[in-house]
Amino acid sequence: MSPVQTKFVALLAVVAVVTGFDAFAVRVDNLYAASVPLKNPARPQASFDVALAQVLIKVTGRRDAVVDEEKFPDAGRLVQQYRIGADQTVWVRFDEVALRRELDRLGEPVWGSERPTTLAWIILDDGFGERRVLGGASAAMPGGAVPGKAGPGANDAGLIEELQATADTRGLPLLLPLVDRQEMSAISLRDVWGGSVETIEEASVRYAPDAVLIGRVRSMAFDEPVARWTLLLDGERFDWEGDVGSGANDVADFFAARLAASVGASNRVLLSVDDVVNLDSYGRLSAYLEDLDLVEAIAVDTVDGNRVVFSLKVRGDLQRFMRNIALQQVLTPVDAPRQPDAPLGLQAEAPKLHYRLVSGS
C-alpha cells in the first residue's frame, strides 16, 4: 500500500467514528454464494473451500479473509446447495445461518445484506487529448474531448468490467451514471480532472447515492491504468492514488469498518420509537427491527400512547448500531444520543435511543 493509500485508510478510521451516515441502502443478494472454477469435475467438493473464501470476503468485509483449515476444516458441511455450470465452473451457496453461527463462534465480523450504494464517476484520459466518463452511455464530454470523437473507447468495457468485478467481489453496490445529455452539459471534465468536484456533486443528486466515488484514470496503450480517487461522503472528501480496482476495494473497506460487527458480548439498548399509531405501523416496525443484522433479541419494554420502547440485545458498539439503523431510512432520530462514557458492556444502565417511525416506511 502506498503512503497516500495508507493516509487514506487512516483518515477513514477517524471518519468512521465522527461522521454521520444518511443512507439509502439496497439489499445485496448472493452474499452467501459464489461461482468458482471447477477443480475436479468428478469431485466438485474440491472447489468448496475456494467458494467459501470468496463468500467470507463479502460477508466479513475483510479482503484478506481466507479459509483457515483449523477454523473451517470442512467447508462442505456449510454448503446448502451447488450446481455445476457448462463453463467448467461450480456455483455454491452456503447456509447463511450455519455460516454466521461459525463466524460468531470465531469472533469474526459480519456485514449485513443492507449496504450503502456508491455512485462511481470514472473519467478516462487515454493520453491522446480525449477525456470521457464511463457509464451507461459512455461518451466524450466537454473539457478535453477531441471534436468528432464521441462514444466509448476500445478499452472502456474492460475498465468497467474490472471496476464492477471488484465491487461484486466485495459485495459493494456500485452504480455508474447514465452519462446522458443532462450530465454532459453540466459537468466540466477539465475542472474535475484538475480536482474540482462541485459539478460532479450537483450531477449526483439525481441518483441519491450514499457516497460518490470519482476516479481519474489515465490509460496509456502499453501501461497499466493509473487512477486518482476521490471519495465524497457526508460533506467529507478523501483523495488517494491506486489502480482501477483500489477505488471499490478501499470504499468497501471503509463501509465494512463502519457497519460490520462481531458478536462479542451481548449488549442491551433501549430504543424508544414515536409515531407508532396503529397495529400496522407496529407490525412494520417490529419486522424491521427483527430484520436488522445487529439485533440478536427484541422485546417490548413499555408502551405509552404512540410511543413504544423496545429492549434490544445487539452486537457491536452504539455508533455501529445507529449506522445500521440509518441505512434504510425507516427511523429518523428525534434527539441526538448522548455519547456513552464507557463501552456498551461496561455501562451501568442500557443506553437509550429516541427515534421516530417514518410515515409509510
Secondary structure, DSSP 4 states (H G I P E B T S, - for coil): --HHHHHHHHHHHHHHHH-------EEPP-TTEEEEE-S-TT-GGGGHHHHHHHHHHHHH--TT----TTT-S-GGGGEEEEEE-TTSEEEEEE-HHHHHHHHHHHT--B--SEE--EEEEEEEE-SSS-EEEESTT-EE-TTTPPTT--S--TTHHHHHHHHHHHHHHHT--EE-----HHHHHH--HHHHHTT--HHHHHHHGGG--SEEEEEEEE--TTS--EEEEEEEETTEEEEEEE-HHHHHHHHHHHHHHHH-B---S-EEEEEEEE---SHHHHHHHHHHHHH-TTEEEEEEEEEETTEEEEEEEESS-HHHHHHHHHTTTSEEESSPPPPPSS-GGG-SS--EEEEEEPTT-
